[in-house]
């Protein structure tokens, strides 16, 4: 049985988030990438409390592709230590999960769908 994950990351601006999302979908590393509205992140970095305006991104993919997704994000992300977190999908609409699988497999997609 195929397993799926939602990968979370934050990017510094919408243009960068859109570029990362498009690249992941073009490479079939993700079936869908949601670029959300901006947020403010508060965190500790190098001993100081910082804050930054960021754009959250939700990436839907197969668990087996996580290493490639992580590497792609790292190569495209401007941060030294980007947030990259994968959360397992416990359940999902079977047709939607089939669509994720089809869209992240080489060749033609066999299931119509989308977000």
N, C-alpha and C positions, 0 to 999 in steps of 0.2 A: 504494500500500500504506500502510495506517494505521500510524503509529508511536505507541508508548506510553512513558510514563515512570513512575517511582516518585519521588514528591516526599517529601523528608524534612524534618521540622521537629521542634523540641522545645518543649514548653510547660511553664509553671511548676507545673501541678497537673493531676490527672486530670479534674476537672470542666471546666476550660477546654479540655483536649484533647478530651473527649467533645463539648463544644459546637461546637468548630471542625469536628470530624469529621462530626457530624450536619449542620451547615450545608452543608458541601461536598457531601455525598451528596444532601441535599434540593434543592440548586441544580443537581444533575446535573453538577457540576464534577469529581466523583470517583465511581467505581463502588464503591470499597471504601476504608475508612480503618481501619487497624489502630492501636489505641491500646495501646502496649506497657506493660510494668511500668516503674516509675521507674528512673532512672539518676542518676549524679553526673557532671556536666560540669565539667571544669577548663579554664580559658581565660584569656587575657590581655584585660583590658578597661580602657581608659584608663590604661595604664601599670602596672596592678597585676594580679597573678595572683589570680583569683577561682575560686570553685567554687559550684555550685548544684545542688540536686536538681531534676530535670526529668523530663518524661514524653515519650518519643520517639513520633512518629507517622509512619506509612508511608501514603502516599496513592497509589492506583493510578488513572491517568487517561490520556487521550490527550495526546500531545505538543502538539497544537495548542491545547489548553486551558490550557497552562502559564501564560500571562500572566494569565488570569482567576483561576486557582488562587492564583498569587502575590499578586495584588491582594486576594483574599478573605482569605488568611492575614494579610497586612499589616494589613487593616482590623480583624481580630478578635484579633490577637496583642497582648499587653500589653508586649512588649519594644520598645525603640527600634530595635534592629537584630536582628530575628529571623533565626534560621537557616532558610533556605529553599533547598534544593538539589534539583535534578532530575537523576535518573540514568536514562539510556536503558535500556529493556528490550531486550536483545540477541535474546532468543527467549522463547517462551512457548507453553503449550498452546493450540493454535488456538481451541478452544472457549472457553477462559478469556479470551483476547484479544477474541474476538467479543462476549463478555458485557460486558467493559469498554466496548467501543465502543457497544453497545446501551444500556447504563446511563448513558452520558454524552452521549446524543443525545436531543433533545426528542422527546416522544411515548412510546408504550409500548415497553417492553423486549421484544425478540423472542427472546432466548435466556435460558433459566433458568440460574441458577448463583449462586455466592457463595463467600465465604471461610469 
